[in-house]
């Protein structure tokens, strides 16, 4: 039982470490994508503002 128990402990630790790394990766990519989306949205808003100013002049 000792060897099987240690193998189970190590596999559980490896699994939870993998979940932790996946969580960190997904959090980072999500944050990056939110930043890109907000940047794109701000650029679109500026472009619309510039185009509407051109038509009013």
Backbone torsions as a table, in degrees:
resi	resn	phi	psi	omega
1	UNK	NA	-26.2	-177.2
2	UNK	-64.3	-43.6	-178.2
3	UNK	-70.1	-43.0	179.7
4	UNK	-64.6	-37.6	179.6
5	UNK	-65.7	-42.7	178.9
6	UNK	-66.3	-39.3	178.8
7	UNK	-63.3	-41.1	177.3
8	UNK	-64.1	-40.9	178.0
9	UNK	-61.8	-45.8	-179.0
10	UNK	-66.5	-39.2	179.2
11	UNK	-67.0	-37.7	177.3
12	UNK	-65.6	-42.4	178.6
13	UNK	-63.5	-41.0	178.5
14	UNK	-65.0	-40.8	179.5
15	UNK	-63.7	-47.4	-179.3
16	UNK	-68.1	-34.1	175.5
17	UNK	-64.2	-41.7	177.1
18	UNK	-62.0	-41.4	177.1
19	UNK	-64.1	-39.2	177.8
20	UNK	-63.3	-44.5	178.9
21	UNK	-65.4	-40.6	177.8
22	UNK	-62.5	-40.0	178.9
23	UNK	-63.8	-44.3	178.8
24	UNK	-63.2	-44.4	179.5
25	UNK	-61.6	-47.5	-178.5
26	UNK	-66.3	-36.1	176.9
27	UNK	-64.3	-43.9	-179.6
28	UNK	-65.8	-45.4	-178.5
29	UNK	-68.4	-36.3	177.4
30	UNK	-63.3	-45.4	179.8
31	UNK	-62.0	-41.7	179.4
32	UNK	-63.4	-42.5	-179.9
33	UNK	-68.4	-35.7	175.4
34	UNK	-63.6	-43.1	177.7
35	UNK	-60.4	-45.5	178.9
36	UNK	-62.8	-41.0	179.7
37	UNK	-64.1	-42.4	178.7
38	UNK	-67.1	-38.8	178.0
39	UNK	-63.6	-43.7	178.8
40	UNK	-62.5	-43.7	-178.9
41	UNK	-63.2	-41.7	178.4
42	UNK	-64.9	-38.5	178.5
43	UNK	-65.2	-39.8	178.2
44	UNK	-64.8	-40.4	179.7
45	UNK	-63.7	-41.8	178.8
46	UNK	-65.3	-40.3	179.8
47	UNK	-63.6	-43.7	178.0
48	UNK	-62.5	-41.2	179.7
49	UNK	-63.7	-43.9	179.1
50	UNK	-64.3	-41.0	-179.3
51	UNK	-67.5	-38.2	-180.0
52	UNK	-70.6	-30.7	177.1
53	UNK	-70.5	-34.1	178.8
54	UNK	-65.8	-37.5	-177.1
55	UNK	-76.0	-23.8	-178.5
56	UNK	-85.3	-17.5	-177.9
57	UNK	-82.4	NA	NA
